[in-house]
């Protein structure tokens, strides 16, 4: 197996683990938070069940086409420019890519199965989100932090 295939396999495995974790958390939210919000830190962090028909941060765009198109576009960019501009062999690439794909695919699963995304984490007045959203956000932060290690000069 060549290096690129090994990288893709590792990303697929780590993404699958993240998808399972997110989907399990959503099942638990449906079972335990339906009509029973939980204040973890009063006035700061609350777990309450929400069904988001919009995009990220409840932007009112329904359907699956836009999120699927964005994921497809990211994949095309990585395929076309990855070898020349990104150190794909580095663990930082493996981690950030797995977080993005795991989060995006898990939310797409929700859209296919339910026609909405299950959100349940509320922090202050920030829009309600889920673990998949957190994975994507953490990936974006890590890309900024590790840009010198990720991108070729």
C-alpha positions in Angstrom: 0.0 0.0 0.0 1.5 3.4 -1.0 1.8 6.3 1.4 -1.2 8.2 0.0 -3.5 5.1 0.4 -2.3 4.7 4.0 -3.1 8.3 4.8 -6.6 8.0 3.3 -7.2 4.8 5.2 -6.2 6.4 8.5 -8.4 9.4 7.8 -11.3 7.1 7.0 -10.8 5.1 10.2 -10.4 8.1 12.5 -13.4 9.8 10.8 -15.5 6.7 11.3 -14.7 6.7 15.0 -15.7 10.4 15.3 -18.9 9.7 13.4 -19.8 6.9 15.8 -19.1 9.1 18.8 -21.2 12.0 17.4 -24.1 9.7 16.4 -24.0 8.0 19.8 -24.1 11.4 21.6 -27.2 12.4 19.4 -29.0 9.1 20.3 -28.3 9.8 24.0 -29.5 13.4 23.6 -32.8 12.1 22.1 -33.3 9.6 24.8 -32.3 11.7 27.8 -32.9 15.3 26.8 -36.3 15.1 25.2 -38.4 17.5 27.5 -35.6 17.3 30.1 -32.9 20.0 29.5 -29.9 19.7 31.7 -28.1 22.7 33.2 -24.5 21.6 33.5 -23.2 25.0 34.5 -26.1 27.4 35.3 -26.3 30.3 33.0 -23.3 29.0 31.0 -23.7 25.5 29.6 -26.9 23.6 29.1 -27.8 20.4 27.2 -31.2 20.7 25.5 -32.5 19.0 22.4 -33.0 21.0 19.2 -33.7 19.9 15.6 -31.8 22.2 13.2 -33.2 22.3 9.7 -30.8 25.1 8.7 -27.1 25.0 8.1 -24.3 25.7 10.6 -25.4 28.0 13.4 -29.0 27.6 12.2 -28.5 29.5 9.0 -31.9 29.0 7.3 -31.0 26.9 4.3 -32.9 23.6 4.1 -31.9 20.5 2.3 -28.8 18.5 1.8 -27.4 19.9 -1.5 -25.4 22.8 0.0 -23.6 20.8 2.7 -22.9 18.0 0.3 -21.5 20.4 -2.3 -19.2 22.0 0.3 -17.8 18.6 1.4 -17.4 17.6 -2.3 -15.6 20.9 -3.0 -13.2 20.4 -0.1 -12.4 16.9 -1.3 -11.7 18.2 -4.8 -9.4 20.9 -3.5 -7.4 18.4 -1.4 -7.1 16.0 -4.4 -6.1 18.7 -6.8 -3.8 20.9 -4.7 -3.0 18.7 -1.7 0.3 17.1 -2.9 1.7 20.4 -4.0 0.7 22.6 -1.1 0.0 20.5 2.0 2.2 18.1 4.0 -0.3 15.3 3.8 2.0 12.9 5.5 2.0 14.9 8.8 -0.1 13.9 11.8 -1.5 17.4 11.9 -3.1 16.8 8.5 -4.4 13.4 9.6 -6.0 15.0 12.7 -7.5 18.1 11.0 -8.8 16.1 8.0 -10.4 13.4 10.2 -12.1 16.1 12.3 -13.5 17.9 9.3 -14.7 14.7 7.5 -16.0 13.1 10.7 -18.0 16.1 11.6 -19.3 16.9 8.2 -20.3 13.3 7.4 -22.0 12.8 10.7 -24.2 15.9 10.2 -24.9 14.7 6.6 -26.1 11.4 8.1 -28.6 13.4 10.2 -29.8 15.2 7.2 -30.3 12.0 5.2 -32.0 10.2 8.0 -34.0 13.0 9.7 -34.0 15.9 7.3 -32.5 18.0 10.1 -29.4 17.9 12.3 -29.7 17.0 16.0 -28.1 19.7 18.2 -28.0 19.7 22.0 -25.1 21.7 23.4 -25.8 25.3 24.4 -23.1 27.6 25.6 -24.1 31.1 26.7 -26.0 32.8 23.9 -24.1 31.0 21.2 -26.3 28.9 18.8 -26.9 25.3 19.9 -24.5 22.8 18.4 -23.4 19.2 18.6 -20.1 17.2 18.7 -19.8 17.1 14.9 -19.9 21.0 14.9 -17.2 21.0 17.6 -15.0 18.6 15.5 -15.2 21.0 12.5 -14.5 24.1 14.7 -11.6 22.4 16.5 -10.2 21.4 13.1 -10.3 25.1 11.9 -8.5 26.2 15.0 -5.8 23.5 14.6 -5.3 24.4 11.0 -4.6 28.0 12.0 -2.3 26.9 14.9 -0.4 24.4 12.8 -0.3 26.2 9.5 3.5 26.2 9.4 3.5 22.5 9.8 0.6 21.8 7.4 1.4 24.0 4.4 4.4 23.8 2.2 6.4 27.1 1.7 
